[in-house]
Amino acid sequence: MTAPIAVIGGGLTGLAAAITLAERGAPCTLFEAAPRLGGRTGSWHHRPTGMLLDHGPHLLLGCYHHLLGLLARAGGRRHIRWQRSLTLPLWAADRGHFTLAPTPWLPLQLALPVAVARLPGHDGQSSAALMRLALAQPTAGEGVDQWLRRLRAPSPLTRDLLEPLCLGSMNEGIATADGGSFATVLKQAFSSHRNARIGWFHPSLAEGLIAPLAAYARRLGVTILTGCRVRALQAGTIVTNKGKHGSFATTILALPLAARNRLLRIDARPETRAISNLHLWFDRPLALPHPFIGGIGTRGQWFFDIDAMQGRGTQSLRHYCIVISDSPPSSPDLEQGLLHELEQLTSSPLPAPAMHKMVRVRHATHPVRDWKAIPSREHLIDACEQPTPGGLPATMERAVIAGYAAAITALSGSKP
Ligand SMILES: Cc1cc2nc3c(=O)[nH]c(=O)nc-3n(C[C@H](O)[C@H](O)[C@H](O)COP(=O)(O)OP(=O)(O)OC[C@H]3O[C@@H](n4cnc5c(N)ncnc54)[C@H](O)[C@@H]3O)c2cc1C
């Protein structure tokens, strides 16, 4: 019999850890401070529309094998919408709409350079640079910017593809992002057509991702305590706002780093990166040709047609969202600037939005850094988001891997 294990934090990392434990027969209790599970991959209730809004639109890639495996076991894969093969719609003020869409009939390693060379403003130099990137790894500690300059990546390739991909996957610009981690993302994503295609959850993260995982965890026997904020850890006993729970052989921490530090009385403020989402509702549909479009040279990086993504085309109010990755604090003219970009993108006068809401997730992700692990303590496993150089950045896939690894470590040491 395995001794009981506590998991603190009911986001994707905590859910992945709890499910992995329960699948292997370990008794497990999951503590979540919020009334709902999901953390950053959760949704919140927007009263004026009655809708569940995600903390931010989330995209996944075909190479998220751990996340997809977990969802398959939970019976939740039907909630993902997939592109048939990689299609990256882009827009720039000087070139209008264009799309990176490698032909699925050639292996991706050939199809991608051909497709890139055909983008407006590109030529064989972009394809040759892509091939150099595929062959040469960044050196230890080399930033994305340095790596791209060393490999003489032409500026159109950096501007149209590499910078947006870096921002989208690492939530950090090329000037400071880690080259090794970006190379890992490119390698995994562009290894095949199947791995490169983009997907998203519908109808919302809460319903499409978290609900199936939570239901599966409960079926496996995980005790899930929501609204249960952990305030202290006392030798196998978990002290929460609702009382004491014990006794646990091992505790897995699956928290944002600031919450972990508060709990363990660590006096450090971890670096985080923000993401801003401007939600807009119009009383008529806008002419967006794709469910999402990457803006080149725009303040908004991604323009989402949320109803098209979530299959809700008949709503009386049409919902759009403009996302700024690695976003600086809001400036007074930001919303007007984003609306102007949306107007340019749709090439027609923009009606006044019926409703709008700017949501800035200040601590959206922890950047790739040389994080120092917490001083080791008996029976405490740290699965908190701490992406390190060369590894995956803070993504859903990384969260699932971290939860899985923590559970396996806990099991290896929890046999009484
Ligand atoms: C706006 C936004 C957009 C994103 N877009 C993408 C994307 O497109 N693709 C992608 O792959 N990734 C994306 N990410 C990243 C991804 O969401 C995160 O990396 C991942 O969700 C982290 O999961 P986690 O479980 O480690 O942390 P969290 O989701 O933060 O979970 C931690 C949980 O711990 C709980 N908690 C905190 N303190 C306590 C306490 N004392 N006691 C008990 N519980 C506590 C919190 O309430 C929370 O539920 C995005 C993130 C954001 C914010």
The ligand as an SDF file (V2000), in Angstrom:
LIG
                    3D

 53 58  0  0  0  0  0  0  0  0999 V2000
   -2.9600   34.3130  -20.7080 C   0  0  0  0  0  0  0  0  0  0  0  0
   -2.1450   33.0440  -20.8500 C   0  0  0  0  0  0  0  0  0  0  0  0
   -2.0070   32.4680  -22.1140 C   0  0  0  0  0  0  0  0  0  0  0  0
   -1.2530   31.2950  -22.2620 C   0  0  0  0  0  0  0  0  0  0  0  0
   -1.1900   30.7250  -23.4900 N   0  0  0  0  0  0  0  0  0  0  0  0
   -0.6150   29.5170  -23.6240 C   0  0  0  0  0  0  0  0  0  0  0  0
   -0.6790   28.8370  -24.8760 C   0  0  0  0  0  0  0  0  0  0  0  0
   -1.2510   29.3370  -25.8400 O   0  0  0  0  0  0  0  0  0  0  0  0
   -0.1000   27.6080  -24.9650 N   0  0  0  0  0  0  0  0  0  0  0  0
    0.5280   27.0100  -23.9000 C   0  0  0  0  0  0  0  0  0  0  0  0
    0.9950   25.8800  -24.0480 O   0  0  0  0  0  0  0  0  0  0  0  0
    0.6020   27.6350  -22.6940 N   0  0  0  0  0  0  0  0  0  0  0  0
    0.0510   28.8710  -22.5290 C   0  0  0  0  0  0  0  0  0  0  0  0
    0.0970   29.5010  -21.3170 N   0  0  0  0  0  0  0  0  0  0  0  0
    0.9000   28.8980  -20.2230 C   0  0  0  0  0  0  0  0  0  0  0  0
    0.1200   27.8540  -19.4060 C   0  0  0  0  0  0  0  0  0  0  0  0
   -1.1920   28.2840  -19.1300 O   0  0  0  0  0  0  0  0  0  0  0  0
    0.8460   27.6230  -18.0670 C   0  0  0  0  0  0  0  0  0  0  0  0
    2.1980   27.3540  -18.3110 O   0  0  0  0  0  0  0  0  0  0  0  0
    0.2690   26.4460  -17.2730 C   0  0  0  0  0  0  0  0  0  0  0  0
   -1.1190   26.5710  -17.1930 O   0  0  0  0  0  0  0  0  0  0  0  0
    0.8540   26.4230  -15.8690 C   0  0  0  0  0  0  0  0  0  0  0  0
    0.1410   25.4640  -15.0880 O   0  0  0  0  0  0  0  0  0  0  0  0
    0.4690   25.2320  -13.5530 P   0  0  0  0  0  0  0  0  0  0  0  0
   -0.4630   24.1930  -13.0670 O   0  0  0  0  0  0  0  0  0  0  0  0
    1.9290   24.9960  -13.3870 O   0  0  0  0  0  0  0  0  0  0  0  0
    0.2070   26.6190  -12.8190 O   0  0  0  0  0  0  0  0  0  0  0  0
   -1.1950   27.3080  -12.4950 P   0  0  0  0  0  0  0  0  0  0  0  0
   -2.1250   27.1110  -13.6360 O   0  0  0  0  0  0  0  0  0  0  0  0
   -0.8790   28.7050  -12.0990 O   0  0  0  0  0  0  0  0  0  0  0  0
   -1.7680   26.4720  -11.2680 O   0  0  0  0  0  0  0  0  0  0  0  0
   -1.3960   26.7280   -9.9390 C   0  0  0  0  0  0  0  0  0  0  0  0
   -2.6250   26.5800   -9.0510 C   0  0  0  0  0  0  0  0  0  0  0  0
   -2.2280   26.7300   -7.6910 O   0  0  0  0  0  0  0  0  0  0  0  0
   -3.2880   27.3720   -7.0060 C   0  0  0  0  0  0  0  0  0  0  0  0
   -2.7780   27.9370   -5.7550 N   0  0  0  0  0  0  0  0  0  0  0  0
   -2.0240   29.0390   -5.5610 C   0  0  0  0  0  0  0  0  0  0  0  0
   -1.7350   29.1770   -4.2620 N   0  0  0  0  0  0  0  0  0  0  0  0
   -2.3070   28.1240   -3.5930 C   0  0  0  0  0  0  0  0  0  0  0  0
   -2.3410   27.7030   -2.2240 C   0  0  0  0  0  0  0  0  0  0  0  0
   -1.7170   28.3810   -1.2800 N   0  0  0  0  0  0  0  0  0  0  0  0
   -3.0420   26.5900   -1.9210 N   0  0  0  0  0  0  0  0  0  0  0  0
   -3.6630   25.8580   -2.8850 C   0  0  0  0  0  0  0  0  0  0  0  0
   -3.6520   26.2180   -4.1940 N   0  0  0  0  0  0  0  0  0  0  0  0
   -2.9740   27.3250   -4.5450 C   0  0  0  0  0  0  0  0  0  0  0  0
   -3.7420   28.4290   -8.0100 C   0  0  0  0  0  0  0  0  0  0  0  0
   -5.0540   28.8950   -7.6980 O   0  0  0  0  0  0  0  0  0  0  0  0
   -3.6870   27.6460   -9.3240 C   0  0  0  0  0  0  0  0  0  0  0  0
   -4.9020   27.0200   -9.6190 O   0  0  0  0  0  0  0  0  0  0  0  0
   -0.6070   30.7010  -21.1330 C   0  0  0  0  0  0  0  0  0  0  0  0
   -0.7540   31.2860  -19.8750 C   0  0  0  0  0  0  0  0  0  0  0  0
   -1.5110   32.4340  -19.7310 C   0  0  0  0  0  0  0  0  0  0  0  0
   -1.6730   33.0360  -18.3680 C   0  0  0  0  0  0  0  0  0  0  0  0
  1  2  1  0
  2  3  1  0
  2 52  2  0
  3  4  2  0
  4  5  1  0
  4 50  1  0
  5  6  2  0
  6  7  1  0
  6 13  1  0
  7  8  2  0
  7  9  1  0
  9 10  1  0
 10 11  2  0
 10 12  1  0
 12 13  2  0
 13 14  1  0
 14 15  1  0
 14 50  1  0
 15 16  1  0
 16 17  1  0
 16 18  1  0
 18 19  1  0
 18 20  1  0
 20 21  1  0
 20 22  1  0
 22 23  1  0
 23 24  1  0
 24 25  2  0
 24 26  1  0
 24 27  1  0
 27 28  1  0
 28 29  2  0
 28 30  1  0
 28 31  1  0
 31 32  1  0
 32 33  1  0
 33 34  1  0
 33 48  1  0
 34 35  1  0
 35 36  1  0
 35 46  1  0
 36 37  1  0
 36 45  1  0
 37 38  2  0
 38 39  1  0
 39 40  1  0
 39 45  2  0
 40 41  1  0
 40 42  2  0
 42 43  1  0
 43 44  2  0
 44 45  1  0
 46 47  1  0
 46 48  1  0
 48 49  1  0
 50 51  2  0
 51 52  1  0
 52 53  1  0
M  END
$$$$
